[in-house]
Amino acid sequence: MTLPGPAPELRRTLGVGDAVVLGLGAMIGAGVFAALAPAAHAAGSGLLIGLALAALVAYCNAMSSARLAALYPASGGTYVYGRERLGEFWGYLAGWSFVVGKTASCAAMALTVGAYVWPGHAHAVAVAAVVALTAVNYGGVQKSAWLTRVIVTMVLAVLASVVVVCLGSGASDAGRLEVGASEGFGGVLQAAGLLFFAFAGYARIATLGEEVRDPERTIPRAIPLALGITLAVYACVAVAVLSVLGADELGRAGAPLADAVRAAGVPGLVPVVRVGAAVAALGSLLALILGVSRTMLAMARDRHLPVALSVVHPSFQVPHRAELAVGAVVALLAATVDVRGAIGFSSFGVLAYYAVANASAWTLDSAPSRRALPALGLLGCLTLAFALPATSVVVGAGVLVVGVIAYGVRRRVTGTAQP
């Protein structure tokens, strides 16, 4: 059988600003509008400690990803890093974790859009959102970056309004920020695992490595910038909402930011917050589809997925078949699954993905000082993954085992896998 020639390359059009915006679009969304309530339910008044732990692990992961992305500026992110630094199996495991975890995350974001836009028909709206954003991505990554910039600007404006209203109201009480009785350290770790789900968007910057100008300089700058901005936003919003609702009421809230502005005495801002939540989820969904399709492209090039998915459109220069495949699977999930189950499973897959990233970065340098951050990141990822709710751990581990079995079958049948 004749092997295909060199795969067409994607077009390098993204600068630092574009890459930062795409990372913000992936991160600022789910966490602010959805993860604060379950995290507060798990950690009680230890919510801010959980946020700090999640940020610490995310920082370690970001630094590891930035170093690796500068060395391997190709689409695929940790799939490529694991393959090059640890061997084909670990790269495959990272890619599998990312694709299945983030596909579930795409469905969760689509369902979030539906829940805010038209609660009675959330699944139908979710499917429509997936179809629309798949079409946007099909037209080229530069169009996606432009749309994400608009979305991020709108969401930041809404979040700024929430912070100002809450902190400036008479209902705000700094005493609610004090750490008292909580659900214990296990609850804090579980909250950190849930909140980490919201920080994981900087992976989208790394997976777009083949479409970034001067990636050796751009990616290491863009990842810490996007993460730092996101942490500042999350901290401000968490403090503002906690000061009004308190940990117990926040843990019970169905729409925490909307409940907070209502409790602050400005119910007229509630519809604005609902629109902001829907727009934020759309931004996350847009960036997620980009990242998953690029990882599928890299895995298809190595024949871990059907080689047909590695085709790049001759005009738009995007992996259009991979994008259509992602869109089809996400639309099916959005029509059938539950949003909470999707988020829990996604968190486990993402943490497994970053565990491989940190292990890969650990091999870059033998100096103990250079290995400290990747070692801390690896330990943090494993700790947070197994601190998640039991159902998420069992289902997530089961899907990883399925991926390992598929890898073994492929290796036995084709004999192409490398040790």
DAHUZI-V572757 format. One record per residue. NEAR is the number of other ideal C-beta (glycine too) atoms within 10 Angstrom. Layout:
near
NEAR
NEAR
This chain:
near
2
4
6
9
6
6
15
13
12
21
16
17
14
25
16
19
13
24
28
25
26
32
28
31
30
32
31
26
32
26
27
26
28
27
25
28
23
21
32
32
20
27
30
22
21
26
30
20
17
27
27
15
22
28
21
15
25
26
20
24
33
29
20
29
29
21
22
28
30
18
17
19
20
21
25
28
29
35
32
28
30
27
26
17
21
17
13
18
17
20
26
25
23
29
27
25
27
31
25
23
26
28
23
28
29
32
31
31
35
34
27
27
25
24
22
22
20
15
10
8
11
19
16
13
21
31
20
18
26
27
15
13
27
23
12
18
24
19
15
18
24
15
14
24
23
14
19
25
18
13
25
25
12
16
27
16
11
21
22
13
17
26
19
14
20
26
16
12
17
8
16
20
12
10
8
20
16
9
14
10
9
20
18
13
12
12
20
26
23
23
32
30
32
30
29
30
28
27
27
29
29
30
29
29
36
34
30
31
27
21
26
27
14
12
24
12
12
24
26
20
17
29
28
16
19
27
26
14
17
24
18
10
20
23
14
18
23
24
20
24
31
25
20
27
26
18
25
13
18
24
21
13
20
8
17
28
29
22
20
31
23
18
19
24
13
19
11
9
21
16
10
16
25
19
15
26
25
22
21
30
28
26
30
33
32
27
33
30
28
28
28
27
26
30
31
28
27
27
26
21
19
20
14
24
21
13
14
10
21
21
16
18
16
8
8
17
17
24
31
20
19
28
26
16
21
28
22
13
18
30
20
13
20
29
15
9
18
11
20
15
16
23
24
24
27
26
28
29
27
28
27
25
28
31
25
27
31
28
22
28
28
20
14
16
12
8
8
8
7
13
16
12
19
24
16
18
27
23
14
26
26
15
15
28
22
16
21
23
18
9
13
24
18
12
17
26
14
11
19
18
10
12
20
14
10
13
17
12
10
15
16
9
9
9
7
11
18
10
6
